[in-house]
Amino acid sequence: MNDTGWLQGLRRYIAVTAIADLIWEVAHLPLYTIWNEGEPREKLFAVLHCTAGDVLIALCACPVAILVLRDILIQRFVARTPWQCWGIGEATDQELIDQEHGLRPLVTDG
């Protein structure tokens, strides 16, 4: 891999992660009370704020995965799965923290 290959890979990873996280945040927004009680600007802010947080979590997972799997990466294997596992774990933890601070899912009886 040349000097710019890793940078191109990182850019692709961030772009794909950002798009996927944006879709995820929009898709599960109706599960939260903000869907019924929030103004459109609040909803937009929530989606963008959470997407940015998820992208930062995914970006922080990259160096950890590279450090942990350094020898495997030298042998030219892809470390995509550990990045995703770390990101999913961090995003899940953040969702639980959000719920503890009042950003609770919308619960209905019907």
C-alpha positions, 0 to 999 in steps of 0.5 A, spaced: 500 500 500 502 506 498 503 512 502 496 515 500 492 508 500 491 508 507 488 515 507 484 514 501 481 508 505 480 512 511 476 517 507 472 511 504 471 508 511 469 515 514 464 517 508 461 510 508 460 510 516 457 517 515 452 515 510 450 509 514 449 512 521 445 518 518 440 513 515 440 509 522 439 515 526 433 517 521 430 510 521 430 510 529 428 517 530 420 515 531 422 510 537 424 517 541 419 522 544 422 527 540 418 524 534 412 526 537 414 532 541 419 535 538 420 541 533 423 540 526 429 543 528 430 539 534 429 533 530 434 535 525 439 537 530 438 530 534 439 527 527 446 531 525 448 531 533 448 523 533 450 522 527 456 526 528 457 522 535 457 516 531 462 518 526 467 520 531 466 513 535 467 510 529 473 514 527 476 513 534 475 505 533 480 505 527 487 507 531 485 501 536 483 496 531 490 498 527 494 497 534 490 491 536 491 488 529 497 491 527 501 484 525 494 482 521 494 488 517 502 488 515 500 481 512 494 485 508 488 483 511 482 487 512 480 490 519 474 492 517 470 487 522 473 489 528 472 497 527 465 495 526 464 491 532 467 497 536 463 502 533 457 498 534 459 497 542 460 504 543 454 506 539 450 502 543 453 504 550 451 511 548 444 510 546 443 507 553 447 513 556 442 517 552 436 513 555 439 514 562 439 522 561 432 523 559 432 521 551 428 515 552 425 511 547 417 512 545 413 507 548 406 506 546 401 501 548 398 500 541 
